[in-house]
Amino acid sequence: MTDSKNTTDTGETLPGVAVSDWPETADVTYDVPDWLIPSRVYDILKWLGLIVLPALAVFVGTVGPAWDWPYVDAIVTTLNALGILAGALIGVSAIKQHIDRAA
């Protein structure tokens, strides 16, 4: 596929904007941690995934039908799926941290 437009390189990244007009870039270093998520987030996800979301799912599944709440099954399924997601996130982070410590 060819383009009929002029394809010569003018040293510009945008039409009418020369790279020489751009300011100098600063040296930026990023302090990347050895794990995927910080320990505080890990602790919160662990608490949510292991205690809060399963307990909330059982509560909604038990109390919801007694109070004729709509969509109880969908809510319980969603809460359990969120608990599994939190568990998967902390599991990936734990595995990554374990691999990094072994290296």
MMTF fields as JSON, N, C-alpha, C and O atoms, coordinates in Angstrom:
{
  "mmtfVersion": "1.0.0",
  "mmtfProducer": "UNKNOWN",
  "numBonds": 411,
  "numAtoms": 412,
  "numGroups": 103,
  "numChains": 1,
  "numModels": 1,
  "chainsPerModel": [1],
  "groupsPerChain": [103],
  "chainIdList": ["A"],
  "bondAtomList": [4, 2, 8, 6, 12, 10, 16, 14, 20, 18, 24, 22, 28, 26, 32, 30, 36, 34, 40, 38, 44, 42, 48, 46, 52, 50, 56, 54, 60, 58, 64, 62, 68, 66, 72, 70, 76, 74, 80, 78, 84, 82, 88, 86, 92, 90, 96, 94, 100, 98, 104, 102, 108, 106, 112, 110, 116, 114, 120, 118, 124, 122, 128, 126, 132, 130, 136, 134, 140, 138, 144, 142, 148, 146, 152, 150, 156, 154, 160, 158, 164, 162, 168, 166, 172, 170, 176, 174, 180, 178, 184, 182, 188, 186, 192, 190, 196, 194, 200, 198, 204, 202, 208, 206, 212, 210, 216, 214, 220, 218, 224, 222, 228, 226, 232, 230, 236, 234, 240, 238, 244, 242, 248, 246, 252, 250, 256, 254, 260, 258, 264, 262, 268, 266, 272, 270, 276, 274, 280, 278, 284, 282, 288, 286, 292, 290, 296, 294, 300, 298, 304, 302, 308, 306, 312, 310, 316, 314, 320, 318, 324, 322, 328, 326, 332, 330, 336, 334, 340, 338, 344, 342, 348, 346, 352, 350, 356, 354, 360, 358, 364, 362, 368, 366, 372, 370, 376, 374, 380, 378, 384, 382, 388, 386, 392, 390, 396, 394, 400, 398, 404, 402, 408, 406],
  "bondOrderList": [1, 1, 1, 1, 1, 1, 1, 1, 1, 1, 1, 1, 1, 1, 1, 1, 1, 1, 1, 1, 1, 1, 1, 1, 1, 1, 1, 1, 1, 1, 1, 1, 1, 1, 1, 1, 1, 1, 1, 1, 1, 1, 1, 1, 1, 1, 1, 1, 1, 1, 1, 1, 1, 1, 1, 1, 1, 1, 1, 1, 1, 1, 1, 1, 1, 1, 1, 1, 1, 1, 1, 1, 1, 1, 1, 1, 1, 1, 1, 1, 1, 1, 1, 1, 1, 1, 1, 1, 1, 1, 1, 1, 1, 1, 1, 1, 1, 1, 1, 1, 1, 1],
  "groupList": [{"groupName": "MET", "atomNameList": ["N", "CA", "C", "O"], "elementList": ["N", "C", "C", "O"], "formalChargeList": [0, 0, 0, 0], "bondAtomList": [1, 0, 2, 1, 3, 2], "bondOrderList": [1, 1, 2], "singleLetterCode": "M", "chemCompType": "L-PEPTIDE LINKING"}, {"groupName": "THR", "atomNameList": ["N", "CA", "C", "O"], "elementList": ["N", "C", "C", "O"], "formalChargeList": [0, 0, 0, 0], "bondAtomList": [1, 0, 2, 1, 3, 2], "bondOrderList": [1, 1, 2], "singleLetterCode": "T", "chemCompType": "L-PEPTIDE LINKING"}, {"groupName": "ASP", "atomNameList": ["N", "CA", "C", "O"], "elementList": ["N", "C", "C", "O"], "formalChargeList": [0, 0, 0, 0], "bondAtomList": [1, 0, 2, 1, 3, 2], "bondOrderList": [1, 1, 2], "singleLetterCode": "D", "chemCompType": "L-PEPTIDE LINKING"}, {"groupName": "SER", "atomNameList": ["N", "CA", "C", "O"], "elementList": ["N", "C", "C", "O"], "formalChargeList": [0, 0, 0, 0], "bondAtomList": [1, 0, 2, 1, 3, 2], "bondOrderList": [1, 1, 2], "singleLetterCode": "S", "chemCompType": "L-PEPTIDE LINKING"}, {"groupName": "LYS", "atomNameList": ["N", "CA", "C", "O"], "elementList": ["N", "C", "C", "O"], "formalChargeList": [0, 0, 0, 0], "bondAtomList": [1, 0, 2, 1, 3, 2], "bondOrderList": [1, 1, 2], "singleLetterCode": "K", "chemCompType": "L-PEPTIDE LINKING"}, {"groupName": "ASN", "atomNameList": ["N", "CA", "C", "O"], "elementList": ["N", "C", "C", "O"], "formalChargeList": [0, 0, 0, 0], "bondAtomList": [1, 0, 2, 1, 3, 2], "bondOrderList": [1, 1, 2], "singleLetterCode": "N", "chemCompType": "L-PEPTIDE LINKING"}, {"groupName": "GLY", "atomNameList": ["N", "CA", "C", "O"], "elementList": ["N", "C", "C", "O"], "formalChargeList": [0, 0, 0, 0], "bondAtomList": [1, 0, 2, 1, 3, 2], "bondOrderList": [1, 1, 2], "singleLetterCode": "G", "chemCompType": "PEPTIDE LINKING"}, {"groupName": "GLU", "atomNameList": ["N", "CA", "C", "O"], "elementList": ["N", "C", "C", "O"], "formalChargeList": [0, 0, 0, 0], "bondAtomList": [1, 0, 2, 1, 3, 2], "bondOrderList": [1, 1, 2], "singleLetterCode": "E", "chemCompType": "L-PEPTIDE LINKING"}, {"groupName": "LEU", "atomNameList": ["N", "CA", "C", "O"], "elementList": ["N", "C", "C", "O"], "formalChargeList": [0, 0, 0, 0], "bondAtomList": [1, 0, 2, 1, 3, 2], "bondOrderList": [1, 1, 2], "singleLetterCode": "L", "chemCompType": "L-PEPTIDE LINKING"}, {"groupName": "PRO", "atomNameList": ["N", "CA", "C", "O"], "elementList": ["N", "C", "C", "O"], "formalChargeList": [0, 0, 0, 0], "bondAtomList": [1, 0, 2, 1, 3, 2], "bondOrderList": [1, 1, 2], "singleLetterCode": "P", "chemCompType": "L-PEPTIDE LINKING"}, {"groupName": "VAL", "atomNameList": ["N", "CA", "C", "O"], "elementList": ["N", "C", "C", "O"], "formalChargeList": [0, 0, 0, 0], "bondAtomList": [1, 0, 2, 1, 3, 2], "bondOrderList": [1, 1, 2], "singleLetterCode": "V", "chemCompType": "L-PEPTIDE LINKING"}, {"groupName": "ALA", "atomNameList": ["N", "CA", "C", "O"], "elementList": ["N", "C", "C", "O"], "formalChargeList": [0, 0, 0, 0], "bondAtomList": [1, 0, 2, 1, 3, 2], "bondOrderList": [1, 1, 2], "singleLetterCode": "A", "chemCompType": "L-PEPTIDE LINKING"}, {"groupName": "TRP", "atomNameList": ["N", "CA", "C", "O"], "elementList": ["N", "C", "C", "O"], "formalChargeList": [0, 0, 0, 0], "bondAtomList": [1, 0, 2, 1, 3, 2], "bondOrderList": [1, 1, 2], "singleLetterCode": "W", "chemCompType": "L-PEPTIDE LINKING"}, {"groupName": "TYR", "atomNameList": ["N", "CA", "C", "O"], "elementList": ["N", "C", "C", "O"], "formalChargeList": [0, 0, 0, 0], "bondAtomList": [1, 0, 2, 1, 3, 2], "bondOrderList": [1, 1, 2], "singleLetterCode": "Y", "chemCompType": "L-PEPTIDE LINKING"}, {"groupName": "ILE", "atomNameList": ["N", "CA", "C", "O"], "elementList": ["N", "C", "C", "O"], "formalChargeList": [0, 0, 0, 0], "bondAtomList": [1, 0, 2, 1, 3, 2], "bondOrderList": [1, 1, 2], "singleLetterCode": "I", "chemCompType": "L-PEPTIDE LINKING"}, {"groupName": "ARG", "atomNameList": ["N", "CA", "C", "O"], "elementList": ["N", "C", "C", "O"], "formalChargeList": [0, 0, 0, 0], "bondAtomList": [1, 0, 2, 1, 3, 2], "bondOrderList": [1, 1, 2], "singleLetterCode": "R", "chemCompType": "L-PEPTIDE LINKING"}, {"groupName": "PHE", "atomNameList": ["N", "CA", "C", "O"], "elementList": ["N", "C", "C", "O"], "formalChargeList": [0, 0, 0, 0], "bondAtomList": [1, 0, 2, 1, 3, 2], "bondOrderList": [1, 1, 2], "singleLetterCode": "F", "chemCompType": "L-PEPTIDE LINKING"}, {"groupName": "GLN", "atomNameList": ["N", "CA", "C", "O"], "elementList": ["N", "C", "C", "O"], "formalChargeList": [0, 0, 0, 0], "bondAtomList": [1, 0, 2, 1, 3, 2], "bondOrderList": [1, 1, 2], "singleLetterCode": "Q", "chemCompType": "L-PEPTIDE LINKING"}, {"groupName": "HIS", "atomNameList": ["N", "CA", "C", "O"], "elementList": ["N", "C", "C", "O"], "formalChargeList": [0, 0, 0, 0], "bondAtomList": [1, 0, 2, 1, 3, 2], "bondOrderList": [1, 1, 2], "singleLetterCode": "H", "chemCompType": "L-PEPTIDE LINKING"}],
  "groupTypeList": [0, 1, 2, 3, 4, 5, 1, 1, 2, 1, 6, 7, 1, 8, 9, 6, 10, 11, 10, 3, 2, 12, 9, 7, 1, 11, 2, 10, 1, 13, 2, 10, 9, 2, 12, 8, 14, 9, 3, 15, 10, 13, 2, 14, 8, 4, 12, 8, 6, 8, 14, 10, 8, 9, 11, 8, 11, 10, 16, 10, 6, 1, 10, 6, 9, 11, 12, 2, 12, 9, 13, 10, 2, 11, 14, 10, 1, 1, 8, 5, 11, 8, 6, 14, 8, 11, 6, 11, 8, 14, 6, 10, 3, 11, 14, 4, 17, 18, 14, 2, 15, 11, 11],
  "groupIdList": [1, 2, 3, 4, 5, 6, 7, 8, 9, 10, 11, 12, 13, 14, 15, 16, 17, 18, 19, 20, 21, 22, 23, 24, 25, 26, 27, 28, 29, 30, 31, 32, 33, 34, 35, 36, 37, 38, 39, 40, 41, 42, 43, 44, 45, 46, 47, 48, 49, 50, 51, 52, 53, 54, 55, 56, 57, 58, 59, 60, 61, 62, 63, 64, 65, 66, 67, 68, 69, 70, 71, 72, 73, 74, 75, 76, 77, 78, 79, 80, 81, 82, 83, 84, 85, 86, 87, 88, 89, 90, 91, 92, 93, 94, 95, 96, 97, 98, 99, 100, 101, 102, 103],
  "secStructList": [7, 7, 7, 7, 1, 7, 7, 7, 7, 7, 1, 3, 3, 3, 6, 6, 3, 3, 4, 4, 4, 1, 7, 7, 7, 7, 7, 7, 7, 7, 7, 7, 7, 1, 1, 1, 1, 7, 2, 2, 2, 2, 2, 2, 2, 2, 2, 0, 0, 0, 0, 0, 2, 2, 2, 2, 2, 2, 2, 2, 2, 2, 2, 2, 2, 2, 6, 6, 7, 6, 6, 2, 2, 2, 2, 2, 2, 2, 2, 2, 2, 2, 2, 2, 2, 2, 2, 2, 2, 2, 2, 2, 2, 2, 2, 2, 2, 2, 2, 2, 2, 2, 7],
  "xCoordList": [0.846, 0.0, 0.891, 1.707, 0.745, 1.574, 0.723, -0.49, 1.397, 0.732, 1.232, 2.433, 0.324, 0.719, 1.287, 1.77, 1.239, 1.765, 3.284, 3.895, 3.878, 5.327, 5.791, 5.337, 6.692, 7.121, 8.537, 9.162, 9.064, 10.425, 10.45, 9.499, 11.55, 11.714, 12.207, 13.279, 11.43, 11.802, 12.377, 12.726, 12.488, 12.988, 11.947, 12.273, 10.716, 9.634, 8.754, 8.526, 8.261, 7.359, 5.912, 5.079, 5.615, 4.296, 4.478, 5.47, 3.559, 3.715, 3.833, 2.984, 4.871, 5.057, 5.72, 5.931, 6.061, 6.703, 8.064, 8.157, 9.11, 10.466, 10.923, 10.595, 11.68, 12.191, 13.135, 13.248, 13.803, 14.743, 14.022, 14.662, 12.716, 11.956, 11.619, 11.163, 11.842, 11.482, 12.537, 13.716, 12.124, 13.103, 13.922, 13.501, 15.09, 15.937, 15.218, 14.508, 15.399, 14.758, 15.642, 16.869, 15.01, 15.733, 15.966, 15.17, 17.057, 17.306, 16.358, 16.395, 15.528, 14.545, 14.843, 14.984, 14.936, 15.114, 13.883, 13.352, 13.451, 12.276, 12.722, 13.483, 12.246, 12.55, 11.454, 10.416, 11.702, 10.709, 10.896, 12.002, 9.827, 9.966, 10.155, 9.883, 10.622, 10.877, 9.604, 9.661, 8.494, 7.247, 6.245, 6.501, 5.124, 4.145, 3.289, 2.961, 2.923, 2.082, 2.742, 3.396, 2.582, 3.178, 2.598, 1.505, 3.326, 2.902, 1.583, 0.798, 1.327, 0.057, -1.121, -2.141, -0.995, -2.051, -2.209, -3.327, -1.091, -1.111, -1.908, -2.745, -1.651, -2.36, -3.861, -4.675, -4.222, -5.645, -6.317, -7.412, -5.67, -6.249, -6.37, -7.349, -5.385, -5.437, -6.607, -7.33, -6.79, -7.9, -9.242, -10.171, -9.333, -10.575, -10.845, -11.958, -9.824, -10.002, -10.23, -10.954, -9.622, -9.728, -10.807, -11.298, -11.192, -12.144, -13.409, -14.514, -13.25, -14.4, -15.329, -16.523, -14.805, -15.679, -16.365, -17.555, -15.668, -16.393, -17.459, -18.551, -17.14, -18.122, -19.321, -20.462, -19.062, -20.149, -21.006, -22.227, -20.373, -21.13, -22.044, -23.195, -21.545, -22.379, -23.508, -24.641, -23.217, -24.25, -25.358, -26.539, -24.981, -25.989, -26.769, -27.983, -26.068, -26.752, -27.715, -28.689, -27.456, -28.324, -29.454, -30.613, -29.138, -30.113, -30.934, -32.098, -30.336, -31.018, -32.369, -33.35, -32.456, -33.759, -34.787, -35.986, -34.309, -35.239, -35.887, -37.018, -35.187, -35.7, -36.172, -36.478, -36.23, -36.678, -35.861, -36.412, -34.547, -33.683, -33.622, -33.546, -33.655, -33.555, -32.105, -31.165, -31.942, -30.632, -29.626, -28.431, -30.104, -29.212, -28.141, -26.965, -28.549, -27.576, -26.496, -25.319, -26.887, -25.915, -24.969, -23.777, -25.487, -24.65, -23.646, -22.471, -24.12, -23.228, -22.146, -20.979, -22.524, -21.542, -20.509, -19.32, -20.941, -20.031, -19.078, -17.884, -19.587, -18.725, -17.682, -16.519, -18.101, -17.149, -16.113, -14.939, -16.528, -15.581, -14.58, -13.401, -15.019, -14.108, -13.113, -11.943, -13.581, -12.678, -11.613, -10.448, -12.009, -11.046, -10.068, -8.877, -10.555, -9.674, -8.644, -7.461, -9.079, -8.138, -7.116, -5.932, -7.563, -6.646, -5.642, -4.469, -6.09, -5.18, -4.144, -2.974, -4.548, -3.609, -2.547, -1.368, -2.952, -1.952, -1.096, 0.07, -1.662, -0.878, 0.194, 1.329, -0.133, 0.85, 1.951, 3.129, 1.58, 2.574, 3.48, 4.689, 2.908, 3.705, 4.67, 5.821, 4.219, 5.093, 6.219, 7.373, 5.902, 6.908, 7.955, 9.151, 7.505, 8.432, 9.302, 10.492, 8.723, 9.478, 10.551, 11.677, 10.209, 11.163, 12.29, 13.459, 11.925, 12.939, 13.906, 15.095, 13.405, 14.275, 15.183, 16.303, 14.716, 15.519, 16.655, 17.682, 16.469, 17.493, 18.66, 19.589],
  "yCoordList": [-1.173, 0.0, 1.237, 1.413, 2.079, 3.272, 4.5, 4.503, 5.536, 6.796, 7.821, 7.911, 8.586, 9.557, 10.828, 11.698, 10.956, 12.153, 12.114, 11.057, 13.277, 13.378, 12.707, 13.067, 11.736, 10.978, 11.317, 10.532, 12.46, 12.823, 13.164, 13.735, 12.807, 13.07, 14.496, 14.853, 15.307, 16.703, 16.927, 18.058, 15.88, 16.051, 16.591, 16.958, 16.65, 17.143, 15.97, 15.057, 15.998, 14.938, 15.294, 14.409, 16.569, 17.061, 18.146, 18.874, 18.264, 19.315, 20.689, 21.076, 21.407, 22.759, 22.824, 23.922, 21.676, 21.678, 21.024, 19.817, 21.807, 21.289, 20.735, 21.272, 19.657, 19.043, 19.986, 19.923, 20.844, 21.774, 22.764, 23.379, 22.931, 23.832, 23.202, 23.889, 21.916, 21.214, 21.469, 21.616, 21.522, 21.7, 20.424, 19.334, 20.583, 19.432, 18.532, 19.02, 17.239, 16.309, 16.12, 16.137, 15.943, 15.71, 14.213, 13.393, 13.875, 12.476, 12.047, 12.584, 11.095, 10.624, 9.168, 8.341, 8.873, 7.482, 7.074, 7.841, 5.886, 5.369, 4.32, 3.409, 4.46, 3.496, 2.43, 2.573, 1.38, 0.334, -0.709, -1.213, -1.033, -2.041, -3.43, -3.653, -4.359, -5.715, -6.544, -7.669, -6.051, -6.779, -5.987, -4.835, -6.588, -5.93, -4.918, -3.868, -5.215, -4.291, -3.995, -4.869, -2.781, -2.429, -3.281, -3.831, -3.384, -4.251, -3.801, -4.641, -2.513, -2.012, -2.454, -2.897, -2.34, -2.787, -4.301, -4.816, -5.009, -6.458, -6.842, -7.743, -6.162, -6.462, -6.197, -6.97, -5.107, -4.778, -5.805, -6.276, -6.16, -7.166, -8.522, -9.242, -8.862, -10.124, -10.13, -11.122, -9.04, -8.913, -8.979, -9.648, -8.274, -8.314, -9.704, -10.22, -10.301, -11.58, -12.749, -13.684, -12.712, -13.849, -13.703, -14.709, -12.478, -12.292, -11.556, -12.084, -10.35, -9.467, -9.972, -10.148, -10.207, -10.581, -11.94, -12.049, -12.982, -14.233, -14.085, -14.639, -13.337, -13.135, -12.335, -12.628, -11.338, -10.541, -11.375, -11.22, -12.255, -13.133, -14.066, -14.27, -14.633, -15.514, -14.718, -15.195, -13.518, -12.68, -12.353, -12.497, -11.914, -11.565, -12.806, -12.745, -13.937, -15.168, -15.676, -16.354, -15.357, -15.796, -14.805, -15.205, -13.551, -12.531, -12.051, -11.683, -12.053, -11.53, -12.176, -11.458, -13.502, -14.116, -13.866, -13.782, -13.75, -13.487, -12.116, -11.923, -11.172, -9.819, -9.568, -8.433, -10.612, -10.512, -9.503, -8.724, -9.531, -8.68, -9.21, -10.421, -8.325, -8.8, -9.14, -8.564, -10.066, -10.419, -10.932, -10.663, -11.668, -12.168, -13.093, -12.991, -13.984, -14.908, -14.162, -14.515, -13.155, -12.381, -11.608, -11.497, -11.085, -10.347, -11.277, -10.938, -12.461, -13.429, -13.891, -14.0, -14.16, -14.567, -13.474, -13.767, -12.226, -11.1, -10.944, -10.723, -11.055, -10.945, -12.06, -11.819, -13.275, -14.379, -14.19, -14.506, -13.685, -13.422, -12.343, -12.45, -11.312, -10.274, -10.847, -10.467, -11.759, -12.411, -13.231, -13.221, -13.94, -14.721, -13.802, -14.104, -12.69, -11.726, -11.175, -11.087, -10.807, -10.31, -11.386, -11.089, -12.624, -13.72, -13.938, -14.206, -13.825, -13.988, -12.866, -13.121, -11.641, -10.516, -10.672, -10.42, -11.082, -11.245, -12.482, -12.523, -13.483, -14.672, -14.358, -14.815, -13.601, -13.207, -12.372, -12.561, -11.456, -10.62, -11.453, -11.225, -12.411, -13.261, -14.126, -14.306, -14.657, -15.472, -14.612, -15.041, -13.412, -12.508, -12.151, -12.133, -11.871, -11.521, -12.722, -12.561, -13.925, -15.13, -15.391, -15.761, -15.2, -15.398, -14.37, -14.699, -13.115, -12.068, -12.319, -12.021, -12.86, -13.143, -14.325, -14.378, -15.286, -16.461, -16.125, -16.802, -15.086, -14.739, -14.019, -13.67],
  "zCoordList": [0.0, 0.0, 0.0, 0.905, -0.991, -1.096, -0.849, -1.057, -0.399, -0.114, -1.121, -1.375, -1.69, -2.694, -2.075, -2.8, -0.742, -0.094, -0.085, -0.243, 0.101, 0.182, 1.472, 2.558, 1.356, 2.525, 2.948, 3.661, 2.533, 2.924, 4.403, 4.937, 5.061, 6.478, 6.657, 6.169, 7.353, 7.568, 8.953, 9.291, 9.768, 11.12, 12.069, 13.198, 11.644, 12.48, 12.875, 12.08, 14.106, 14.535, 14.24, 14.042, 14.21, 13.842, 12.792, 12.827, 11.878, 10.868, 11.524, 12.328, 11.182, 11.705, 13.068, 13.583, 13.684, 14.994, 14.852, 14.629, 14.979, 14.858, 16.199, 17.257, 16.133, 17.351, 18.08, 19.304, 17.355, 17.991, 18.908, 19.761, 18.754, 19.618, 20.968, 21.881, 21.088, 22.321, 23.389, 23.069, 24.663, 25.74, 25.935, 25.549, 26.537, 26.84, 27.842, 28.721, 27.711, 28.636, 29.855, 29.761, 30.977, 32.227, 32.396, 31.941, 33.051, 33.354, 34.467, 35.574, 34.163, 35.124, 35.432, 34.531, 36.711, 37.126, 37.908, 38.711, 37.665, 38.343, 39.353, 39.027, 40.562, 41.601, 41.58, 42.227, 40.836, 40.658, 41.76, 41.954, 42.479, 43.533, 42.941, 41.761, 43.763, 43.324, 43.22, 42.724, 43.654, 43.588, 42.76, 42.408, 42.453, 41.586, 42.326, 41.775, 43.566, 44.323, 45.663, 46.233, 46.176, 47.465, 48.596, 48.467, 49.69, 50.79, 51.414, 51.854, 51.461, 52.032, 51.165, 51.693, 49.857, 48.944, 49.042, 49.009, 49.163, 49.328, 50.575, 50.524, 51.688, 52.932, 52.805, 53.309, 52.134, 51.958, 51.056, 51.365, 49.938, 49.044, 49.731, 49.53, 50.531, 51.262, 52.245, 52.346, 52.96, 53.906, 53.185, 53.639, 52.052, 51.278, 50.707, 50.809, 50.11, 49.435, 50.372, 50.03, 51.548, 52.467, 53.522, 54.034, 53.863, 54.956, 54.519, 54.647, 54.008, 53.787, 52.687, 52.927, 51.494, 50.373, 50.567, 50.274, 51.048, 51.303, 52.394, 52.275, 53.456, 54.519, 54.019, 54.376, 53.203, 52.637, 51.686, 51.652, 50.919, 50.014, 50.799, 50.415, 51.891, 52.728, 53.363, 53.425, 53.834, 54.443, 53.45, 53.765, 52.256, 51.242, 50.823, 50.633, 50.678, 50.29, 51.341, 51.014, 52.602, 53.694, 53.961, 54.067, 54.067, 54.443, 53.247, 53.402, 52.063, 50.877, 50.593, 50.405, 50.555, 50.289, 51.402, 51.139, 52.633, 53.736, 53.612, 54.057, 53.018, 52.843, 51.416, 51.049, 50.626, 49.236, 48.421, 47.643, 48.614, 47.82, 46.395, 46.19, 45.412, 44.029, 43.662, 44.21, 42.745, 42.172, 43.204, 43.09, 44.207, 45.249, 44.655, 45.005, 43.765, 43.177, 42.385, 42.458, 41.645, 40.869, 41.793, 41.506, 42.879, 43.822, 44.497, 44.64, 44.914, 45.56, 44.589, 44.966, 43.347, 42.34, 42.107, 41.986, 42.042, 41.838, 43.014, 42.815, 44.234, 45.414, 45.446, 45.771, 45.11, 45.077, 43.97, 44.166, 42.824, 41.735, 42.133, 41.794, 42.842, 43.318, 44.327, 44.335, 45.175, 46.124, 45.412, 45.81, 44.36, 43.582, 42.861, 42.786, 42.332, 41.675, 42.658, 42.33, 43.849, 44.86, 45.213, 45.367, 45.341, 45.626, 44.512, 44.773, 43.278, 42.145, 42.113, 41.829, 42.396, 42.398, 43.475, 43.226, 44.666, 45.721, 45.461, 45.855, 44.806, 44.466, 43.444, 43.584, 42.434, 41.415, 42.046, 41.74, 42.918, 43.567, 44.47, 44.514, 45.187, 46.072, 45.266, 45.666, 44.149, 43.302, 42.731, 42.717, 42.265, 41.706, 42.763, 42.474, 43.975, 45.045, 45.408, 45.682, 45.413, 45.723, 44.657, 44.99, 43.396, 42.301, 42.39, 42.188, 42.696, 42.789, 43.952, 43.843, 45.052, 46.203, 45.917, 46.424, 45.105, 44.798, 43.839, 43.823, 43.047, 42.037, 42.612, 41.885]
}
